[in-house]
Amino acid sequence: MLVLEQENPELYDRVQEQNLNRQYELMTNCIEIGLLQGPRAFDKYLLWSLNHVAVANISAFGGRFREEPIYVGDHKPPHFREVRDWMDRFISTVHENWYIWSPTELAAYGLWRLNWIHPFIEGNGRTARAVCYYLLCVRGGTLLPGRRIVPERIRDNREGYEAALIAADRAWDEGNLDFTVMEDYLAVLLDAQLDDDGLGVQGQ
């Protein structure tokens, strides 16, 4: 069962928004589990679940890694045959650096790397933002307070988000793992959430 944006854009938008609400509830449950289990709770099944909920009724392939090419503006994600290996590496990097990187470093890496791999057919950005927040909370040891959480603030500040992705992509292309621009960007949003201040921009 699918609703197509071209056939019924109003219903499509409504389903997408309701999916985000359901994803938030699932993400909150996952954070509660992660706070009890630590880094071992971060696995592909968590990622599959968050993606599946985000694209329910708007994509037939939610909750599974893509097996076809995908194109994202000027960025060319890895070949679909390489996705599973890249995702194993991604999860392993998170585990290996769990107690080395700060919460914002871990979240920045997760947000950038998932977007770089683009492992799903649909909902990659929504899944990456949920994962980012999961890592912020679980690595930080608490479900963070604030009326507007970091994923919502990312949607409100797309320009900074996209600039940080481009900066990390460029560093990777040059042979460096450097997501400091993303980390700085997230730190500002996190401070705003904890202070419960808005960005003065409506969600996009």
C-alpha positions in Angstrom: 0.0 0.0 0.0 1.5 3.3 -1.2 0.5 6.9 -1.6 2.3 8.6 -4.5 3.2 12.3 -4.1 2.3 13.1 -7.7 -1.2 11.6 -7.3 -2.1 13.1 -3.9 0.5 15.5 -2.5 -1.7 16.6 0.4 -2.2 13.0 1.6 1.5 12.2 1.0 2.6 15.2 3.1 0.2 14.1 5.9 1.4 10.5 5.9 5.0 11.7 5.9 4.4 14.0 8.9 2.6 11.3 10.8 5.5 8.9 10.0 7.9 11.4 11.6 5.8 11.4 14.7 5.8 7.7 14.9 9.5 7.6 14.2 10.0 10.0 17.1 8.1 7.7 19.5 10.1 4.7 18.2 13.4 6.6 18.6 12.5 7.5 22.2 11.9 3.8 22.9 15.2 2.9 21.3 17.0 5.6 23.3 15.5 4.1 26.5 16.9 0.7 25.5 20.2 2.1 24.5 20.6 3.8 27.8 20.4 0.4 29.4 22.4 -1.6 26.9 25.1 0.9 25.8 26.9 0.6 22.4 25.8 -3.0 21.7 22.2 -1.7 21.2 23.4 0.3 18.1 23.0 -2.2 15.2 21.5 -2.6 11.7 18.2 -3.6 13.2 17.8 -0.3 14.9 18.6 1.5 11.6 16.2 -0.7 9.7 13.4 0.0 12.2 13.9 3.8 12.1 13.9 3.8 8.3 10.9 1.5 8.0 8.7 3.8 10.2 9.9 6.9 8.5 8.8 5.8 5.0 5.7 3.6 5.8 3.1 3.9 3.1 5.3 6.1 0.9 8.0 3.6 -0.1 7.8 -0.1 -0.7 11.4 -0.7 0.4 11.5 0.8 3.9 13.7 -1.0 6.4 16.1 -2.7 4.0 19.3 -1.6 2.4 19.1 -0.5 -1.2 20.0 -2.9 -4.0 20.0 -0.3 -6.8 21.8 2.9 -7.7 20.8 6.2 -6.2 21.8 9.8 -7.0 21.9 12.7 -4.6 22.7 16.0 -6.3 26.4 16.2 -6.8 27.1 13.4 -4.4 27.5 9.9 -5.8 26.8 7.3 -3.0 28.7 4.0 -3.0 27.5 1.3 -5.4 24.6 -0.7 -4.0 26.7 -3.9 -3.9 29.0 -2.1 -1.4 26.3 -0.8 0.9 26.3 -3.7 3.3 30.1 -3.6 3.7 30.0 0.2 4.3 27.2 -0.2 6.8 29.2 -2.8 8.7 32.2 -0.4 8.8 29.9 2.4 9.9 28.5 0.5 12.8 31.9 -0.8 13.8 33.3 2.7 13.8 30.6 3.9 16.1 31.3 0.9 18.5 35.0 1.4 18.4 34.8 5.1 19.2 31.9 5.0 21.6 34.1 5.9 24.6 36.6 7.9 22.7 34.5 10.5 20.9 32.3 12.9 22.7 28.5 12.7 22.2 28.5 15.5 19.6 31.5 13.9 17.7 29.7 10.5 17.6 26.4 12.2 16.5 28.2 14.3 13.9 29.9 11.2 12.4 26.6 9.3 12.4 24.7 12.1 10.7 27.3 12.6 8.0 28.3 9.0 7.3 24.7 7.8 6.9 24.0 10.5 4.4 27.3 9.7 2.6 26.5 6.0 2.3 22.8 6.7 1.6 21.9 3.0 2.4 18.2 3.3 1.8 16.0 4.0 -1.2 13.9 6.6 0.7 14.2 8.4 4.0 17.9 8.5 4.4 18.0 12.1 5.8 15.1 11.3 8.3 16.9 8.2 9.4 20.3 9.9 9.7 18.8 12.7 11.8 17.1 10.2 14.1 20.3 8.2 14.5 22.2 11.5 15.2 19.8 12.2 18.1 19.9 8.6 19.3 23.7 8.9 19.6 23.6 12.3 21.3 21.2 11.0 24.0 22.6 7.5 24.5 26.2 8.5 24.5 25.3 11.5 26.6 23.6 9.2 29.1 20.1 10.8 29.1 17.0 11.6 27.1 17.7 15.2 26.5 15.2 17.9 27.5 13.8 20.6 25.2 10.6 21.3 23.3 12.2 21.3 19.9 14.8 18.5 19.5 17.9 18.6 17.3 16.4 16.7 14.3 13.6 19.3 14.1 16.2 22.1 14.3 18.2 20.5 11.5 15.1 20.7 9.3 14.8 24.4 10.3 18.5 25.1 9.4 19.1 23.3 6.1 21.7 25.6 4.9 24.1 24.9 7.7 23.3 21.2 7.5 24.1 20.9 3.8 27.3 23.0 4.2 28.5 20.6 7.0 27.8 17.6 4.8 29.7 19.1 1.9 32.7 19.9 4.2 32.9 16.3 5.5 32.5 14.9 2.0 35.3 17.1 0.7 37.6 16.1 3.5 36.8 12.4 2.8 37.5 12.8 -0.9 40.9 14.3 0.1 41.7 11.2 2.2 40.7 12.7 5.6 38.1 11.8 8.2 37.1 15.3 9.3 33.5 16.1 10.4 34.4 19.0 12.7 32.1 21.4 10.8 29.2 19.1 11.4 30.2 18.8 15.1 30.2 22.5 15.5 26.9 22.9 13.7 25.3 20.2 16.0 26.7 21.8 19.1 24.9 25.1 18.4 21.6 23.2 17.8 22.0 21.2 20.9 22.7 24.3 23.0 19.5 25.9 21.5 17.5 22.8 22.4 18.8 22.7 26.0 18.1 26.4 26.3 14.7 25.8 24.7 15.4 28.6 22.2 14.2 28.6 18.6 16.1 29.5 15.5 13.5 32.0 14.3 12.9 29.9 11.1 9.8 27.8 10.3 10.3 24.1 9.6 10.9 23.1 6.0 
